[in-house]
Amino acid sequence: MLKDSFGRSFPYIRLSITDVCNFKCGYCLPNGYQKNKSDNRKFLDINEIRRLAKGLSELGVCKIRLTGGEPTVRRDFFDIVDILKKQSGIKKTVITTNGYRLDKIAKQIAESGLDGINISIDSLDKKNFEKITGHDRLAEILKGIENLQKLNFKNIKINAVLLKGVNSSNKDFEAWANFIKTNEIDFRYIELMQTGENLEYFKKYHISSKILTNYLNENKWIIQTLGKDAGPAKNYINPLYKGKFGLIAPYSKNFCKTCNRLRITARGDLRLCLFGNTGISIRHLIQRDNQLEELKELISKQLNFKKESHYLELGNTGLTNNLSTTGG
């Protein structure tokens, strides 16, 4: 098992397979995707991903989340899923998506063997959704979720970034409560995080996650314990509801104490933290099948450099210019 010098274990990897995203979310890519001309490396190919996943599974990693950008824009997306499910030794493969083609690919997702899906929906209000993302696709995404449910696909989660004055009112919370009352779906708010490019946006729209915690406490939601490969969300349950509420609060005290995940970028850089100041390329060690031992040794040694905290509260955003570059 991968462990750092603070005793934290890392069974969970967030693997970006592309930087490209076709949405224009204000908190991430307000002007749309712009190619990084200073880094002309191609994205990891399917064989590099296969070797990487195999090495990670031998290091005790049991869960990989495919992220982006938007991972489903890759033409070989389902081939990558197939490789991870059948040839890697990884027990759980899940994805995070903006859901832009979900209504059309729901059947392929259900048949692919994926163990879960996180879908970004920042508002259930059609106009608000378009304002945040730059796209009028809410109806299609909700139809995609409905299609997944009809196919009996389990482990559906919805993420929304909490934005002051945009989706942070009790009316917004009630809309999501009504949605998960009859849908077996986990809905989670993510506290807006500062990145290298969004300082002005952050100052305008950041609001403490306590506003949601207060709502949940007032409405008798009960906090739930986490599994070993769970993400950073604190989940809340209510016996009257089929779904759950969740909260990811990176500015909360001791948030990093339970960190259990590492990140790998679409171009093969290992990142110990979403907001870390260092990254090391591991790509040269996934070119041949006989490099696994070297790969495992390099990754294990890098854990010695993982810091105790991200220090976001001090305004330290590290190498993260926007969330698409490191898998969000």
C-alpha positions, 0 to 999 in steps of 0.5 A: 500500500502507498503511504506517506510520511504522515501515515496516510494511505493512497488506494485512490488515483484520479487520472486525467486523460485529457485537458480538453473540455467543451464547457465554459464554466466561470470557475474553471475555463470561462473562455473555453479550452485553450491549448497550452502551447508551452507543453506540446506532449500528447495525452497518454495513449491507451497502452501507457494507461494500461501499464500505469494502471497495472503498476498502480494496482500492484501498489495497492490502488483499488480505485481509479477515477477517469477525469479531464477536462471532459474524459468522454471527448476522447474517441477511445474513451470506452476502450480505455474503460475496457482496458482498466476493467479487464487488464489492470487489476484495478477493482473500481473504475469510475468517471467524472463528466459534465454529461454533455452526451450522457443522453446518447451514451448512457447505454454504452456507460451501463454496458462498459462495466464502469462502477460509478459516475459523477456528473457536474450539474451546478444548478437545476435552474435552466437559466442558471445552468447556462449562465455558469457553464455557457451551454444550454444542455441541462435537459439533455444531461437530466435525460441522460441520468434518467436513461442510466436509471432505467438501465439500472446503473448504480452509484450515480453522483452529482456535483455542483460548485457552491457559488455565492448568490448563484446557487447558494440559497435555501431555495437551491438547497430545497430544489436538490432535496426534492430531487434526491427525495425520489432519486437514489443519487448522491448530490454534493456541493463543492466549495469554490476553490481558488486557482492560479487563474480565477482570483477575481471570480473566487473573490466574487463568488466564494462562500463558506460551506457552512451555509449548507452545513447549517441547512443540513443540521436544521433539516435533520440530516445525519453525517455518514462514515466514509469507506477507505477508498471514498472521496473527500465528501462528507455525506449526509443521510435522511431516512425520508430520502432515497439519495444523499447530500454531500459536501466537499469543503477544502477550506475546512479544518483538517480537510487534508488529514484524511487525504487518500488520493493522488493525481496523474495528469493527462500528459503523465505527470504525478501530482501529490496534491491538486494544489501542490507546487511540485510534479514529476513525470512518470511517463518515461516508465510506462513505455514498456511492459518490463518497466513496472518495478521502476515505475512502482519504486519512483511513485513510492519514493515520491510519497516522501515529498507529500506535504501535510496540507494544501495550504489553500487557506493561505492563497497557495494554489500551487501549479494549478492554473485551472481545474481542467489541467489536473483533473479537478 
